[in-house]
Amino acid sequence: MTKVSDPIKINKTELKNRLTMAPTVKFDYAGEDGKVTEKHVEHYRERAEGGLGLICVEATAVTPGGRFAKNHLGLWEDAQAEGHRAITDACHKNDVAVIIQLNHTGITANPNCGPAMGPSAVPTRSPEIRAKEMSTDEISEMQDHFVAAALRAKSAGYDGVQLHGCHGYLINQFISEKTNLRRDAYGGSTENRARFGADIIQRVRQECGEDFLISVRTAGIEPDVATAIAVAEEYVKAGCDYLQVSTGIEWEDPTVTDKGEHYNKFCSLGVRFHDHFRGRVPVSCVNSIMDPAQVRYLIENELTDTVDLGRAVLADPAFPEAVLSDKPFVKCFNCPNCQYGPGMPHKCPAEMRRMSGK
Ligand SMILES: Cc1cc2nc3c(=O)[nH]c(=O)nc-3n(C[C@H](O)[C@H](O)[C@H](O)COP(=O)(O)O)c2cc1C
């Protein structure tokens, strides 16, 4: 039986256990220069000390136009790379592997940061405005930005990168038939729709080397699980080492349902991927995994290779110790405060309870 404490090797990177931190943006930490701040370093150091096997640093923009908001971490220029060294050092000192998620918002661009652009001229978040359809030259320039950011990540000591291929951002927009209406080499067949991401993977592999870990956080459903798996097969062919599975844009698959108290329908996507890629490519699942017993169930029943933890480790960095050694922990309150938007009141009640020692 596989145990949560069992190590796993992904490409050449050894994870000391099966617990991984999901990328989670800290909206109020970065300044407009997109550089790492001391708050970031402390945040990741604390979580590295908590006993995770791998940390994936939050969504990081590959161009200024691809940011969620003006205050957002970036790797679009060399000067931004240096600050990441303190994060990678803090992780490695604690024997934690570390990768960074690279992203562009594409059609969902924040107008304060840049124009909406994507595979096709479809409506943006302001339905009266349509995105600009990217030309093939613009596609290739965008891929260059992802590759350059990966090289900067490597120079800063990251073990690898995670391409943000889910949650409706640019790579996901190329996969989805809702946002990709192209009829050229980047649209139409599944293979063509996966090409934007697959080309980036191939080029990152060429530029960053065989040992560099390449993960894709891919849409587990787009619009159904079988198609999403076919896309992921293209990523694997291109050189992807690790599939961390979350949600996409379209959801048209009645076979996806919650699995009682053990895991929900979002997490079940990763379980389906694991079933398909078992023994070939490691897979991680995610979503609302807040109890140590859930983590053990998923790993010990070999339903996934690793478990991605978002809010559980935001609420309490020592959550891994609760899973591995039954230590007490402060559980996420599942409140809306930490969700997504810049300008939200970032007061995590679990974190405040932990700080106050109650
Ligand atoms: C505050 C916050 C920030 C997030 N930022 C990102 C991000 O940068 N990239 C990403 O792929 N997902 C992001 N997510 C989604 C999480 O990685 C994760 O998939 C989601 O929270 C569900 O997992 P959980 O229930 O363990 O938190 C974020 C979620 C939260 C709550």
The ligand as an SDF file (V2000), in Angstrom:
LIG
                    3D

 31 33  0  0  0  0  0  0  0  0999 V2000
   -6.6440   32.5880   -2.6420 C   0  0  0  0  0  0  0  0  0  0  0  0
   -6.5900   31.6240   -3.7890 C   0  0  0  0  0  0  0  0  0  0  0  0
   -5.6880   31.8660   -4.8180 C   0  0  0  0  0  0  0  0  0  0  0  0
   -5.6020   30.9600   -5.8860 C   0  0  0  0  0  0  0  0  0  0  0  0
   -4.6500   31.1660   -6.8560 N   0  0  0  0  0  0  0  0  0  0  0  0
   -4.4770   30.2370   -7.8390 C   0  0  0  0  0  0  0  0  0  0  0  0
   -3.4030   30.3410   -8.7510 C   0  0  0  0  0  0  0  0  0  0  0  0
   -2.5590   31.2120   -8.6760 O   0  0  0  0  0  0  0  0  0  0  0  0
   -3.3100   29.3940   -9.7190 N   0  0  0  0  0  0  0  0  0  0  0  0
   -4.1890   28.3520   -9.8140 C   0  0  0  0  0  0  0  0  0  0  0  0
   -4.0530   27.5180  -10.7170 O   0  0  0  0  0  0  0  0  0  0  0  0
   -5.1840   28.2090   -8.9220 N   0  0  0  0  0  0  0  0  0  0  0  0
   -5.3320   29.1100   -7.9310 C   0  0  0  0  0  0  0  0  0  0  0  0
   -6.2940   28.9170   -6.9860 N   0  0  0  0  0  0  0  0  0  0  0  0
   -7.0390   27.6420   -6.9670 C   0  0  0  0  0  0  0  0  0  0  0  0
   -6.3370   26.6630   -6.0280 C   0  0  0  0  0  0  0  0  0  0  0  0
   -5.0470   26.3000   -6.5040 O   0  0  0  0  0  0  0  0  0  0  0  0
   -7.1400   25.3790   -5.8150 C   0  0  0  0  0  0  0  0  0  0  0  0
   -7.3090   24.7100   -7.0510 O   0  0  0  0  0  0  0  0  0  0  0  0
   -8.5130   25.6650   -5.2010 C   0  0  0  0  0  0  0  0  0  0  0  0
   -8.4050   26.5700   -4.1160 O   0  0  0  0  0  0  0  0  0  0  0  0
   -9.1660   24.3660   -4.7100 C   0  0  0  0  0  0  0  0  0  0  0  0
   -8.3150   23.6830   -3.8090 O   0  0  0  0  0  0  0  0  0  0  0  0
   -8.4980   23.8100   -2.1890 P   0  0  0  0  0  0  0  0  0  0  0  0
   -9.9230   23.4580   -1.9070 O   0  0  0  0  0  0  0  0  0  0  0  0
   -7.4990   22.8390   -1.6370 O   0  0  0  0  0  0  0  0  0  0  0  0
   -8.2160   25.2370   -1.8210 O   0  0  0  0  0  0  0  0  0  0  0  0
   -6.4250   29.8150   -5.9260 C   0  0  0  0  0  0  0  0  0  0  0  0
   -7.3340   29.6050   -4.8780 C   0  0  0  0  0  0  0  0  0  0  0  0
   -7.4110   30.4830   -3.8160 C   0  0  0  0  0  0  0  0  0  0  0  0
   -8.3540   30.1820   -2.6950 C   0  0  0  0  0  0  0  0  0  0  0  0
  1  2  1  0
  2  3  1  0
  2 30  2  0
  3  4  2  0
  4  5  1  0
  4 28  1  0
  5  6  2  0
  6  7  1  0
  6 13  1  0
  7  8  2  0
  7  9  1  0
  9 10  1  0
 10 11  2  0
 10 12  1  0
 12 13  2  0
 13 14  1  0
 14 15  1  0
 14 28  1  0
 15 16  1  0
 16 17  1  0
 16 18  1  0
 18 19  1  0
 18 20  1  0
 20 21  1  0
 20 22  1  0
 22 23  1  0
 23 24  1  0
 24 25  2  0
 24 26  1  0
 24 27  1  0
 28 29  2  0
 29 30  1  0
 30 31  1  0
M  END
$$$$
